[in-house]
Amino acid sequence: MKVGAEGPMKKNFPDLTGDGKVTQADILKGRGVFKSKADVINMYASGIGDAMADLAKDMPSKEERKSNRKERKRQRMEDRVARDFKKKK
C-alpha cells in the first residue's frame, strides 16, 4: 500500500541532496535530471558536446527567426488576398 509523502515511501528514499530532508529535489536527482559536472565533462570529452555546439551554430539567431516568421506571415496574407480576389471574379 502506497502512502503519501509523509508515509513509509518517503523514509525509504535516500536524501541525495544532503539537506537533511527528502524533497522533490532528491527525487529529481535520483532520476538523473540534474547532471553532475563529471557527466558534462565526459560528454564534451567524447565529442558529443562539440557536436551539439556545432548544431547550435547552424541554428538561426533570434532576429533571423523573427524575420522569417514575419516573412511567412506576410506571404500567407498575400496568398489569402490573391485567393479571395480570384473568388470574386
PDB file of N, CA, C and O in Angstrom, chain B, residues numbered from 101:
ATOM      1  N   MET B 101       0.840  -1.182   0.000  1.00  0.00           N
ATOM      2  CA  MET B 101       0.000   0.000   0.000  1.00  0.00           C
ATOM      3  C   MET B 101       0.884   1.243   0.000  1.00  0.00           C
ATOM      4  O   MET B 101       1.725   1.419   0.882  1.00  0.00           O
ATOM      5  N   LYS B 102       0.686   2.095  -0.988  1.00  0.00           N
ATOM      6  CA  LYS B 102       1.458   3.338  -1.046  1.00  0.00           C
ATOM      7  C   LYS B 102       0.782   4.393  -0.193  1.00  0.00           C
ATOM      8  O   LYS B 102      -0.445   4.477  -0.139  1.00  0.00           O
ATOM      9  N   VAL B 103       1.580   5.177   0.456  1.00  0.00           N
ATOM     10  CA  VAL B 103       1.071   6.260   1.281  1.00  0.00           C
ATOM     11  C   VAL B 103       1.708   7.538   0.779  1.00  0.00           C
ATOM     12  O   VAL B 103       2.736   7.473   0.105  1.00  0.00           O
ATOM     13  N   GLY B 104       1.144   8.697   1.077  1.00  0.00           N
ATOM     14  CA  GLY B 104       1.641   9.988   0.607  1.00  0.00           C
ATOM     15  C   GLY B 104       3.067  10.284   1.038  1.00  0.00           C
ATOM     16  O   GLY B 104       3.770   9.402   1.529  1.00  0.00           O
ATOM     17  N   ALA B 105       3.486  11.515   0.855  1.00  0.00           N
ATOM     18  CA  ALA B 105       4.863  11.934   1.109  1.00  0.00           C
ATOM     19  C   ALA B 105       5.274  11.758   2.569  1.00  0.00           C
ATOM     20  O   ALA B 105       6.466  11.663   2.862  1.00  0.00           O
ATOM     21  N   GLU B 106       4.317  11.713   3.481  1.00  0.00           N
ATOM     22  CA  GLU B 106       4.657  11.573   4.897  1.00  0.00           C
ATOM     23  C   GLU B 106       4.769  10.116   5.311  1.00  0.00           C
ATOM     24  O   GLU B 106       5.196   9.827   6.428  1.00  0.00           O
ATOM     25  N   GLY B 107       4.390   9.179   4.424  1.00  0.00           N
ATOM     26  CA  GLY B 107       4.320   7.763   4.762  1.00  0.00           C
ATOM     27  C   GLY B 107       5.633   7.044   4.593  1.00  0.00           C
ATOM     28  O   GLY B 107       6.687   7.673   4.487  1.00  0.00           O
ATOM     29  N   PRO B 108       5.576   5.727   4.566  1.00  0.00           N
ATOM     30  CA  PRO B 108       6.783   4.911   4.522  1.00  0.00           C
ATOM     31  C   PRO B 108       7.609   5.066   3.244  1.00  0.00           C
ATOM     32  O   PRO B 108       8.819   4.843   3.280  1.00  0.00           O
ATOM     33  N   MET B 109       6.996   5.443   2.114  1.00  0.00           N
ATOM     34  CA  MET B 109       7.759   5.610   0.882  1.00  0.00           C
ATOM     35  C   MET B 109       8.813   6.704   1.043  1.00  0.00           C
ATOM     36  O   MET B 109       9.922   6.589   0.519  1.00  0.00           O
ATOM     37  N   LYS B 110       8.465   7.746   1.759  1.00  0.00           N
ATOM     38  CA  LYS B 110       9.399   8.848   1.945  1.00  0.00           C
ATOM     39  C   LYS B 110      10.615   8.400   2.757  1.00  0.00           C
ATOM     40  O   LYS B 110      11.736   8.814   2.460  1.00  0.00           O
ATOM     41  N   LYS B 111      10.417   7.583   3.749  1.00  0.00           N
ATOM     42  CA  LYS B 111      11.515   7.166   4.615  1.00  0.00           C
ATOM     43  C   LYS B 111      12.466   6.218   3.899  1.00  0.00           C
ATOM     44  O   LYS B 111      13.639   6.123   4.262  1.00  0.00           O
ATOM     45  N   ASN B 112      11.973   5.520   2.891  1.00  0.00           N
ATOM     46  CA  ASN B 112      12.828   4.590   2.165  1.00  0.00           C
ATOM     47  C   ASN B 112      13.672   5.286   1.108  1.00  0.00           C
ATOM     48  O   ASN B 112      14.655   4.712   0.640  1.00  0.00           O
ATOM     49  N   PHE B 113      13.322   6.493   0.723  1.00  0.00           N
ATOM     50  CA  PHE B 113      14.068   7.187  -0.322  1.00  0.00           C
ATOM     51  C   PHE B 113      15.233   7.926   0.313  1.00  0.00           C
ATOM     52  O   PHE B 113      15.041   8.601   1.325  1.00  0.00           O
ATOM     53  N   PRO B 114      16.445   7.821  -0.249  1.00  0.00           N
ATOM     54  CA  PRO B 114      17.615   8.464   0.359  1.00  0.00           C
ATOM     55  C   PRO B 114      17.634   9.975   0.127  1.00  0.00           C
ATOM     56  O   PRO B 114      17.063  10.493  -0.833  1.00  0.00           O
ATOM     57  N   ASP B 115      18.314  10.654   1.046  1.00  0.00           N
ATOM     58  CA  ASP B 115      18.498  12.109   0.923  1.00  0.00           C
ATOM     59  C   ASP B 115      19.716  12.334   0.032  1.00  0.00           C
ATOM     60  O   ASP B 115      20.853  12.293   0.504  1.00  0.00           O
ATOM     61  N   LEU B 116      19.476  12.572  -1.264  1.00  0.00           N
ATOM     62  CA  LEU B 116      20.572  12.683  -2.229  1.00  0.00           C
ATOM     63  C   LEU B 116      21.196  14.071  -2.266  1.00  0.00           C
ATOM     64  O   LEU B 116      22.356  14.210  -2.653  1.00  0.00           O
ATOM     65  N   THR B 117      20.459  15.092  -1.875  1.00  0.00           N
ATOM     66  CA  THR B 117      20.995  16.452  -1.937  1.00  0.00           C
ATOM     67  C   THR B 117      21.758  16.838  -0.683  1.00  0.00           C
ATOM     68  O   THR B 117      22.520  17.805  -0.690  1.00  0.00           O
ATOM     69  N   GLY B 118      21.558  16.084   0.402  1.00  0.00           N
ATOM     70  CA  GLY B 118      22.302  16.350   1.627  1.00  0.00           C
ATOM     71  C   GLY B 118      21.739  17.469   2.469  1.00  0.00           C
ATOM     72  O   GLY B 118      22.455  18.007   3.314  1.00  0.00           O
ATOM     73  N   ASP B 119      20.477  17.847   2.275  1.00  0.00           N
ATOM     74  CA  ASP B 119      19.890  18.926   3.057  1.00  0.00           C
ATOM     75  C   ASP B 119      19.182  18.427   4.313  1.00  0.00           C
ATOM     76  O   ASP B 119      18.622  19.231   5.058  1.00  0.00           O
ATOM     77  N   GLY B 120      19.195  17.111   4.566  1.00  0.00           N
ATOM     78  CA  GLY B 120      18.586  16.563   5.765  1.00  0.00           C
ATOM     79  C   GLY B 120      17.123  16.210   5.605  1.00  0.00           C
ATOM     80  O   GLY B 120      16.521  15.663   6.530  1.00  0.00           O
ATOM     81  N   LYS B 121      16.532  16.507   4.454  1.00  0.00           N
ATOM     82  CA  LYS B 121      15.130  16.188   4.197  1.00  0.00           C
ATOM     83  C   LYS B 121      15.029  15.497   2.852  1.00  0.00           C
ATOM     84  O   LYS B 121      15.839  15.726   1.954  1.00  0.00           O
ATOM     85  N   VAL B 122      14.020  14.647   2.729  1.00  0.00           N
ATOM     86  CA  VAL B 122      13.745  14.031   1.430  1.00  0.00           C
ATOM     87  C   VAL B 122      12.736  14.930   0.723  1.00  0.00           C
ATOM     88  O   VAL B 122      11.588  15.049   1.152  1.00  0.00           O
ATOM     89  N   THR B 123      13.177  15.564  -0.369  1.00  0.00           N
ATOM     90  CA  THR B 123      12.337  16.532  -1.070  1.00  0.00           C
ATOM     91  C   THR B 123      12.226  16.139  -2.546  1.00  0.00           C
ATOM     92  O   THR B 123      12.802  15.144  -2.987  1.00  0.00           O
ATOM     93  N   GLN B 124      11.480  16.936  -3.285  1.00  0.00           N
ATOM     94  CA  GLN B 124      11.331  16.712  -4.724  1.00  0.00           C
ATOM     95  C   GLN B 124      12.693  16.778  -5.418  1.00  0.00           C
ATOM     96  O   GLN B 124      12.919  16.077  -6.405  1.00  0.00           O
ATOM     97  N   ALA B 125      13.589  17.604  -4.914  1.00  0.00           N
ATOM     98  CA  ALA B 125      14.928  17.712  -5.498  1.00  0.00           C
ATOM     99  C   ALA B 125      15.670  16.383  -5.400  1.00  0.00           C
ATOM    100  O   ALA B 125      16.403  16.016  -6.318  1.00  0.00           O
ATOM    101  N   ASP B 126      15.486  15.656  -4.289  1.00  0.00           N
ATOM    102  CA  ASP B 126      16.117  14.350  -4.146  1.00  0.00           C
ATOM    103  C   ASP B 126      15.585  13.372  -5.190  1.00  0.00           C
ATOM    104  O   ASP B 126      16.348  12.604  -5.776  1.00  0.00           O
ATOM    105  N   ILE B 127      14.279  13.404  -5.417  1.00  0.00           N
ATOM    106  CA  ILE B 127      13.665  12.508  -6.389  1.00  0.00           C
ATOM    107  C   ILE B 127      14.174  12.823  -7.789  1.00  0.00           C
ATOM    108  O   ILE B 127      14.509  11.918  -8.553  1.00  0.00           O
ATOM    109  N   LEU B 128      14.230  14.113  -8.123  1.00  0.00           N
ATOM    110  CA  LEU B 128      14.724  14.509  -9.444  1.00  0.00           C
ATOM    111  C   LEU B 128      16.185  14.122  -9.630  1.00  0.00           C
ATOM    112  O   LEU B 128      16.586  13.673 -10.704  1.00  0.00           O
ATOM    113  N   LYS B 129      16.970  14.297  -8.583  1.00  0.00           N
ATOM    114  CA  LYS B 129      18.383  13.930  -8.670  1.00  0.00           C
ATOM    115  C   LYS B 129      18.517  12.419  -8.842  1.00  0.00           C
ATOM    116  O   LYS B 129      19.376  11.951  -9.589  1.00  0.00           O
ATOM    117  N   GLY B 130      17.673  11.662  -8.154  1.00  0.00           N
ATOM    118  CA  GLY B 130      17.684  10.212  -8.288  1.00  0.00           C
ATOM    119  C   GLY B 130      17.312   9.758  -9.684  1.00  0.00           C
ATOM    120  O   GLY B 130      17.810   8.737 -10.158  1.00  0.00           O
ATOM    121  N   ARG B 131      16.447  10.498 -10.344  1.00  0.00           N
ATOM    122  CA  ARG B 131      16.041  10.162 -11.710  1.00  0.00           C
ATOM    123  C   ARG B 131      17.070  10.596 -12.746  1.00  0.00           C
ATOM    124  O   ARG B 131      16.961  10.224 -13.915  1.00  0.00           O
ATOM    125  N   GLY B 132      18.057  11.368 -12.339  1.00  0.00           N
ATOM    126  CA  GLY B 132      19.101  11.794 -13.265  1.00  0.00           C
ATOM    127  C   GLY B 132      18.807  13.102 -13.963  1.00  0.00           C
ATOM    128  O   GLY B 132      19.420  13.406 -14.986  1.00  0.00           O
ATOM    129  N   VAL B 133      17.869  13.892 -13.427  1.00  0.00           N
ATOM    130  CA  VAL B 133      17.537  15.165 -14.059  1.00  0.00           C
ATOM    131  C   VAL B 133      18.701  16.141 -13.931  1.00  0.00           C
ATOM    132  O   VAL B 133      19.010  16.872 -14.872  1.00  0.00           O
ATOM    133  N   PHE B 134      19.345  16.151 -12.767  1.00  0.00           N
ATOM    134  CA  PHE B 134      20.488  17.035 -12.554  1.00  0.00           C
ATOM    135  C   PHE B 134      21.735  16.303 -12.977  1.00  0.00           C
ATOM    136  O   PHE B 134      22.041  15.235 -12.447  1.00  0.00           O
ATOM    137  N   LYS B 135      22.461  16.866 -13.927  1.00  0.00           N
ATOM    138  CA  LYS B 135      23.697  16.239 -14.387  1.00  0.00           C
ATOM    139  C   LYS B 135      24.846  16.676 -13.486  1.00  0.00           C
ATOM    140  O   LYS B 135      24.919  17.829 -13.062  1.00  0.00           O
ATOM    141  N   SER B 136      25.725  15.750 -13.210  1.00  0.00           N
ATOM    142  CA  SER B 136      26.899  16.093 -12.421  1.00  0.00           C
ATOM    143  C   SER B 136      27.936  16.739 -13.340  1.00  0.00           C
ATOM    144  O   SER B 136      27.861  16.616 -14.563  1.00  0.00           O
ATOM    145  N   LYS B 137      28.885  17.414 -12.744  1.00  0.00           N
ATOM    146  CA  LYS B 137      29.942  18.050 -13.535  1.00  0.00           C
ATOM    147  C   LYS B 137      30.742  17.006 -14.298  1.00  0.00           C
ATOM    148  O   LYS B 137      31.184  17.250 -15.420  1.00  0.00           O
ATOM    149  N   ALA B 138      30.924  15.847 -13.685  1.00  0.00           N
ATOM    150  CA  ALA B 138      31.676  14.782 -14.351  1.00  0.00           C
ATOM    151  C   ALA B 138      30.956  14.317 -15.612  1.00  0.00           C
ATOM    152  O   ALA B 138      31.598  14.022 -16.619  1.00  0.00           O
ATOM    153  N   ASP B 139      29.616  14.249 -15.563  1.00  0.00           N
ATOM    154  CA  ASP B 139      28.847  13.839 -16.744  1.00  0.00           C
ATOM    155  C   ASP B 139      29.037  14.832 -17.880  1.00  0.00           C
ATOM    156  O   ASP B 139      29.206  14.440 -19.035  1.00  0.00           O
ATOM    157  N   VAL B 140      29.009  16.107 -17.555  1.00  0.00           N
ATOM    158  CA  VAL B 140      29.175  17.141 -18.575  1.00  0.00           C
ATOM    159  C   VAL B 140      30.574  17.089 -19.160  1.00  0.00           C
ATOM    160  O   VAL B 140      30.743  17.218 -20.373  1.00  0.00           O
ATOM    161  N   ILE B 141      31.580  16.901 -18.316  1.00  0.00           N
ATOM    162  CA  ILE B 141      32.967  16.809 -18.787  1.00  0.00           C
ATOM    163  C   ILE B 141      33.129  15.601 -19.700  1.00  0.00           C
ATOM    164  O   ILE B 141      33.775  15.693 -20.744  1.00  0.00           O
ATOM    165  N   ASN B 142      32.541  14.457 -19.309  1.00  0.00           N
ATOM    166  CA  ASN B 142      32.636  13.249 -20.146  1.00  0.00           C
ATOM    167  C   ASN B 142      31.924  13.447 -21.475  1.00  0.00           C
ATOM    168  O   ASN B 142      32.379  12.947 -22.504  1.00  0.00           O
ATOM    169  N   MET B 143      30.815  14.170 -21.461  1.00  0.00           N
ATOM    170  CA  MET B 143      30.077  14.414 -22.687  1.00  0.00           C
ATOM    171  C   MET B 143      30.943  15.201 -23.677  1.00  0.00           C
ATOM    172  O   MET B 143      30.990  14.868 -24.861  1.00  0.00           O
ATOM    173  N   TYR B 144      31.626  16.241 -23.195  1.00  0.00           N
ATOM    174  CA  TYR B 144      32.489  17.026 -24.067  1.00  0.00           C
ATOM    175  C   TYR B 144      33.728  16.242 -24.474  1.00  0.00           C
ATOM    176  O   TYR B 144      34.217  16.399 -25.593  1.00  0.00           O
ATOM    177  N   ALA B 145      34.239  15.404 -23.589  1.00  0.00           N
ATOM    178  CA  ALA B 145      35.420  14.609 -23.912  1.00  0.00           C
ATOM    179  C   ALA B 145      35.110  13.594 -25.005  1.00  0.00           C
ATOM    180  O   ALA B 145      35.970  13.271 -25.824  1.00  0.00           O
ATOM    181  N   SER B 146      33.876  13.092 -25.014  1.00  0.00           N
ATOM    182  CA  SER B 146      33.511  12.097 -26.024  1.00  0.00           C
ATOM    183  C   SER B 146      33.165  12.739 -27.363  1.00  0.00           C
ATOM    184  O   SER B 146      32.964  12.032 -28.351  1.00  0.00           O
ATOM    185  N   GLY B 147      33.094  14.058 -27.411  1.00  0.00           N
ATOM    186  CA  GLY B 147      32.816  14.743 -28.664  1.00  0.00           C
ATOM    187  C   GLY B 147      31.359  15.099 -28.848  1.00  0.00           C
ATOM    188  O   GLY B 147      31.026  15.846 -29.768  1.00  0.00           O
ATOM    189  N   ILE B 148      30.475  14.587 -27.999  1.00  0.00           N
ATOM    190  CA  ILE B 148      29.047  14.897 -28.129  1.00  0.00           C
ATOM    191  C   ILE B 148      28.815  16.385 -27.903  1.00  0.00           C
ATOM    192  O   ILE B 148      28.029  17.011 -28.613  1.00  0.00           O
ATOM    193  N   GLY B 149      29.489  16.938 -26.931  1.00  0.00           N
ATOM    194  CA  GLY B 149      29.329  18.356 -26.630  1.00  0.00           C
ATOM    195  C   GLY B 149      29.731  19.232 -27.805  1.00  0.00           C
ATOM    196  O   GLY B 149      29.079  20.235 -28.096  1.00  0.00           O
ATOM    197  N   ASP B 150      30.808  18.848 -28.476  1.00  0.00           N
ATOM    198  CA  ASP B 150      31.255  19.609 -29.640  1.00  0.00           C
ATOM    199  C   ASP B 150      30.236  19.527 -30.770  1.00  0.00           C
ATOM    200  O   ASP B 150      29.975  20.514 -31.458  1.00  0.00           O
ATOM    201  N   ALA B 151      29.663  18.333 -30.954  1.00  0.00           N
ATOM    202  CA  ALA B 151      28.647  18.171 -31.999  1.00  0.00           C
ATOM    203  C   ALA B 151      27.419  19.023 -31.690  1.00  0.00           C
ATOM    204  O   ALA B 151      26.830  19.630 -32.584  1.00  0.00           O
ATOM    205  N   MET B 152      27.043  19.060 -30.413  1.00  0.00           N
ATOM    206  CA  MET B 152      25.891  19.881 -30.021  1.00  0.00           C
ATOM    207  C   MET B 152      26.192  21.362 -30.237  1.00  0.00           C
ATOM    208  O   MET B 152      25.324  22.120 -30.670  1.00  0.00           O
ATOM    209  N   ALA B 153      27.424  21.771 -29.934  1.00  0.00           N
ATOM    210  CA  ALA B 153      27.811  23.165 -30.137  1.00  0.00           C
ATOM    211  C   ALA B 153      27.775  23.511 -31.622  1.00  0.00           C
ATOM    212  O   ALA B 153      27.360  24.610 -31.989  1.00  0.00           O
ATOM    213  N   ASP B 154      28.205  22.586 -32.481  1.00  0.00           N
ATOM    214  CA  ASP B 154      28.158  22.827 -33.925  1.00  0.00           C
ATOM    215  C   ASP B 154      26.724  22.969 -34.411  1.00  0.00           C
ATOM    216  O   ASP B 154      26.435  23.814 -35.258  1.00  0.00           O
ATOM    217  N   LEU B 155      25.826  22.149 -33.880  1.00  0.00           N
ATOM    218  CA  LEU B 155      24.412  22.257 -34.251  1.00  0.00           C
ATOM    219  C   LEU B 155      23.846  23.609 -33.843  1.00  0.00           C
ATOM    220  O   LEU B 155      23.068  24.215 -34.580  1.00  0.00           O
ATOM    221  N   ALA B 156      24.239  24.072 -32.669  1.00  0.00           N
ATOM    222  CA  ALA B 156      23.744  25.359 -32.186  1.00  0.00           C
ATOM    223  C   ALA B 156      24.239  26.497 -33.078  1.00  0.00           C
ATOM    224  O   ALA B 156      23.530  27.487 -33.259  1.00  0.00           O
ATOM    225  N   LYS B 157      25.439  26.371 -33.634  1.00  0.00           N
ATOM    226  CA  LYS B 157      25.975  27.413 -34.518  1.00  0.00           C
ATOM    227  C   LYS B 157      25.157  27.518 -35.804  1.00  0.00           C
ATOM    228  O   LYS B 157      24.988  28.604 -36.358  1.00  0.00           O
ATOM    229  N   ASP B 158      24.649  26.365 -36.273  1.00  0.00           N
ATOM    230  CA  ASP B 158      23.883  26.339 -37.519  1.00  0.00           C
ATOM    231  C   ASP B 158      22.471  26.887 -37.361  1.00  0.00           C
ATOM    232  O   ASP B 158      21.819  27.212 -38.353  1.00  0.00           O
ATOM    233  N   MET B 159      22.000  26.990 -36.140  1.00  0.00           N
ATOM    234  CA  MET B 159      20.637  27.486 -35.922  1.00  0.00           C
ATOM    235  C   MET B 159      20.580  28.991 -36.181  1.00  0.00           C
ATOM    236  O   MET B 159      21.537  29.706 -35.884  1.00  0.00           O
ATOM    237  N   PRO B 160      19.460  29.479 -36.735  1.00  0.00           N
ATOM    238  CA  PRO B 160      19.350  30.919 -36.970  1.00  0.00           C
ATOM    239  C   PRO B 160      19.233  31.679 -35.650  1.00  0.00           C
ATOM    240  O   PRO B 160      18.767  31.145 -34.644  1.00  0.00           O
ATOM    241  N   SER B 161      19.666  32.931 -35.682  1.00  0.00           N
ATOM    242  CA  SER B 161      19.597  33.752 -34.474  1.00  0.00           C
ATOM    243  C   SER B 161      18.148  34.130 -34.190  1.00  0.00           C
ATOM    244  O   SER B 161      17.259  33.890 -35.007  1.00  0.00           O
ATOM    245  N   LYS B 162      17.929  34.710 -33.046  1.00  0.00           N
ATOM    246  CA  LYS B 162      16.584  35.116 -32.644  1.00  0.00           C
ATOM    247  C   LYS B 162      16.013  36.139 -33.624  1.00  0.00           C
ATOM    248  O   LYS B 162      14.832  36.083 -33.968  1.00  0.00           O
ATOM    249  N   GLU B 163      16.843  37.060 -34.066  1.00  0.00           N
ATOM    250  CA  GLU B 163      16.394  38.078 -35.013  1.00  0.00           C
ATOM    251  C   GLU B 163      16.030  37.457 -36.356  1.00  0.00           C
ATOM    252  O   GLU B 163      15.042  37.843 -36.982  1.00  0.00           O
ATOM    253  N   GLU B 164      16.844  36.482 -36.796  1.00  0.00           N
ATOM    254  CA  GLU B 164      16.551  35.808 -38.064  1.00  0.00           C
ATOM    255  C   GLU B 164      15.245  35.025 -37.988  1.00  0.00           C
ATOM    256  O   GLU B 164      14.457  35.036 -38.934  1.00  0.00           O
ATOM    257  N   ARG B 165      15.013  34.342 -36.863  1.00  0.00           N
ATOM    258  CA  ARG B 165      13.760  33.598 -36.708  1.00  0.00           C
ATOM    259  C   ARG B 165      12.565  34.539 -36.717  1.00  0.00           C
ATOM    260  O   ARG B 165      11.533  34.234 -37.315  1.00  0.00           O
ATOM    261  N   LYS B 166      12.706  35.690 -36.050  1.00  0.00           N
ATOM    262  CA  LYS B 166      11.623  36.671 -36.018  1.00  0.00           C
ATOM    263  C   LYS B 166      11.348  37.207 -37.421  1.00  0.00           C
ATOM    264  O   LYS B 166      10.192  37.349 -37.822  1.00  0.00           O
ATOM    265  N   SER B 167      12.410  37.502 -38.162  1.00  0.00           N
ATOM    266  CA  SER B 167      12.267  37.993 -39.530  1.00  0.00           C
ATOM    267  C   SER B 167      11.603  36.946 -40.415  1.00  0.00           C
ATOM    268  O   SER B 167      10.744  37.270 -41.235  1.00  0.00           O
ATOM    269  N   ASN B 168      12.006  35.684 -40.246  1.00  0.00           N
ATOM    270  CA  ASN B 168      11.417  34.600 -41.034  1.00  0.00           C
ATOM    271  C   ASN B 168       9.929  34.446 -40.737  1.00  0.00           C
ATOM    272  O   ASN B 168       9.132  34.221 -41.648  1.00  0.00           O
ATOM    273  N   ARG B 169       9.554  34.567 -39.461  1.00  0.00           N
ATOM    274  CA  ARG B 169       8.132  34.475 -39.093  1.00  0.00           C
ATOM    275  C   ARG B 169       7.335  35.585 -39.741  1.00  0.00           C
ATOM    276  O   ARG B 169       6.240  35.357 -40.254  1.00  0.00           O
ATOM    277  N   LYS B 170       7.889  36.800 -39.719  1.00  0.00           N
ATOM    278  CA  LYS B 170       7.189  37.936 -40.332  1.00  0.00           C
ATOM    279  C   LYS B 170       7.037  37.733 -41.832  1.00  0.00           C
ATOM    280  O   LYS B 170       5.989  38.045 -42.397  1.00  0.00           O
ATOM    281  N   GLU B 171       8.069  37.217 -42.477  1.00  0.00           N
ATOM    282  CA  GLU B 171       8.013  36.973 -43.919  1.00  0.00           C
ATOM    283  C   GLU B 171       6.962  35.912 -44.252  1.00  0.00           C
ATOM    284  O   GLU B 171       6.192  36.079 -45.197  1.00  0.00           O
ATOM    285  N   ARG B 172       6.929  34.824 -43.480  1.00  0.00           N
ATOM    286  CA  ARG B 172       5.919  33.784 -43.716  1.00  0.00           C
ATOM    287  C   ARG B 172       4.509  34.320 -43.497  1.00  0.00           C
ATOM    288  O   ARG B 172       3.593  33.980 -44.246  1.00  0.00           O
ATOM    289  N   LYS B 173       4.331  35.146 -42.487  1.00  0.00           N
ATOM    290  CA  LYS B 173       3.020  35.740 -42.209  1.00  0.00           C
ATOM    291  C   LYS B 173       2.601  36.655 -43.361  1.00  0.00           C
ATOM    292  O   LYS B 173       1.448  36.624 -43.791  1.00  0.00           O
ATOM    293  N   ARG B 174       3.537  37.468 -43.861  1.00  0.00           N
ATOM    294  CA  ARG B 174       3.242  38.362 -44.976  1.00  0.00           C
ATOM    295  C   ARG B 174       2.862  37.558 -46.216  1.00  0.00           C
ATOM    296  O   ARG B 174       1.926  37.917 -46.930  1.00  0.00           O
ATOM    297  N   GLN B 175       3.595  36.466 -46.473  1.00  0.00           N
ATOM    298  CA  GLN B 175       3.319  35.634 -47.639  1.00  0.00           C
ATOM    299  C   GLN B 175       1.943  34.977 -47.532  1.00  0.00           C
ATOM    300  O   GLN B 175       1.210  34.907 -48.519  1.00  0.00           O
ATOM    301  N   ARG B 176       1.592  34.495 -46.337  1.00  0.00           N
ATOM    302  CA  ARG B 176       0.258  33.896 -46.162  1.00  0.00           C
ATOM    303  C   ARG B 176      -0.837  34.924 -46.409  1.00  0.00           C
ATOM    304  O   ARG B 176      -1.865  34.603 -47.004  1.00  0.00           O
ATOM    305  N   MET B 177      -0.626  36.162 -45.956  1.00  0.00           N
ATOM    306  CA  MET B 177      -1.621  37.221 -46.161  1.00  0.00           C
ATOM    307  C   MET B 177      -1.765  37.523 -47.652  1.00  0.00           C
ATOM    308  O   MET B 177      -2.884  37.680 -48.140  1.00  0.00           O
ATOM    309  N   GLU B 178      -0.661  37.605 -48.375  1.00  0.00           N
ATOM    310  CA  GLU B 178      -0.729  37.845 -49.814  1.00  0.00           C
ATOM    311  C   GLU B 178      -1.465  36.708 -50.526  1.00  0.00           C
ATOM    312  O   GLU B 178      -2.270  36.953 -51.424  1.00  0.00           O
ATOM    313  N   ASP B 179      -1.190  35.482 -50.129  1.00  0.00           N
ATOM    314  CA  ASP B 179      -1.865  34.332 -50.729  1.00  0.00           C
ATOM    315  C   ASP B 179      -3.373  34.386 -50.476  1.00  0.00           C
ATOM    316  O   ASP B 179      -4.169  34.088 -51.366  1.00  0.00           O
ATOM    317  N   ARG B 180      -3.752  34.764 -49.269  1.00  0.00           N
ATOM    318  CA  ARG B 180      -5.170  34.878 -48.930  1.00  0.00           C
ATOM    319  C   ARG B 180      -5.858  35.943 -49.764  1.00  0.00           C
ATOM    320  O   ARG B 180      -6.957  35.732 -50.277  1.00  0.00           O
ATOM    321  N   VAL B 181      -5.207  37.083 -49.894  1.00  0.00           N
ATOM    322  CA  VAL B 181      -5.784  38.190 -50.673  1.00  0.00           C
ATOM    323  C   VAL B 181      -5.932  37.770 -52.132  1.00  0.00           C
ATOM    324  O   VAL B 181      -6.963  38.032 -52.751  1.00  0.00           O
ATOM    325  N   ALA B 182      -4.904  37.114 -52.687  1.00  0.00           N
ATOM    326  CA  ALA B 182      -4.964  36.668 -54.082  1.00  0.00           C
ATOM    327  C   ALA B 182      -6.079  35.635 -54.274  1.00  0.00           C
ATOM    328  O   ALA B 182      -6.795  35.674 -55.275  1.00  0.00           O
ATOM    329  N   ARG B 183      -6.224  34.723 -53.327  1.00  0.00           N
ATOM    330  CA  ARG B 183      -7.262  33.704 -53.423  1.00  0.00           C
ATOM    331  C   ARG B 183      -8.652  34.341 -53.345  1.00  0.00           C
ATOM    332  O   ARG B 183      -9.547  33.975 -54.108  1.00  0.00           O
ATOM    333  N   ASP B 184      -8.833  35.286 -52.431  1.00  0.00           N
ATOM    334  CA  ASP B 184     -10.128  35.957 -52.296  1.00  0.00           C
ATOM    335  C   ASP B 184     -10.445  36.792 -53.537  1.00  0.00           C
ATOM    336  O   ASP B 184     -11.604  36.893 -53.938  1.00  0.00           O
ATOM    337  N   PHE B 185      -9.415  37.390 -54.145  1.00  0.00           N
ATOM    338  CA  PHE B 185      -9.618  38.205 -55.340  1.00  0.00           C
ATOM    339  C   PHE B 185     -10.084  37.315 -56.497  1.00  0.00           C
ATOM    340  O   PHE B 185     -10.953  37.705 -57.277  1.00  0.00           O
ATOM    341  N   LYS B 186      -9.493  36.106 -56.601  1.00  0.00           N
ATOM    342  CA  LYS B 186      -9.894  35.179 -57.664  1.00  0.00           C
ATOM    343  C   LYS B 186     -11.331  34.711 -57.476  1.00  0.00           C
ATOM    344  O   LYS B 186     -12.045  34.501 -58.457  1.00  0.00           O
ATOM    345  N   LYS B 187     -11.762  34.547 -56.235  1.00  0.00           N
ATOM    346  CA  LYS B 187     -13.124  34.098 -55.952  1.00  0.00           C
ATOM    347  C   LYS B 187     -14.144  35.134 -56.387  1.00  0.00           C
ATOM    348  O   LYS B 187     -15.236  34.774 -56.828  1.00  0.00           O
ATOM    349  N   LYS B 188     -13.810  36.417 -56.271  1.00  0.00           N
ATOM    350  CA  LYS B 188     -14.749  37.491 -56.599  1.00  0.00           C
ATOM    351  C   LYS B 188     -14.934  37.636 -58.095  1.00  0.00           C
ATOM    352  O   LYS B 188     -15.957  38.161 -58.535  1.00  0.00           O
ATOM    353  N   LYS B 189     -13.987  37.194 -58.881  1.00  0.00           N
ATOM    354  CA  LYS B 189     -14.075  37.336 -60.335  1.00  0.00           C
ATOM    355  C   LYS B 189     -14.966  36.317 -60.952  1.00  0.00           C
ATOM    356  O   LYS B 189     -15.143  36.307 -62.170  1.00  0.00           O
TER     357      LYS B 189
END
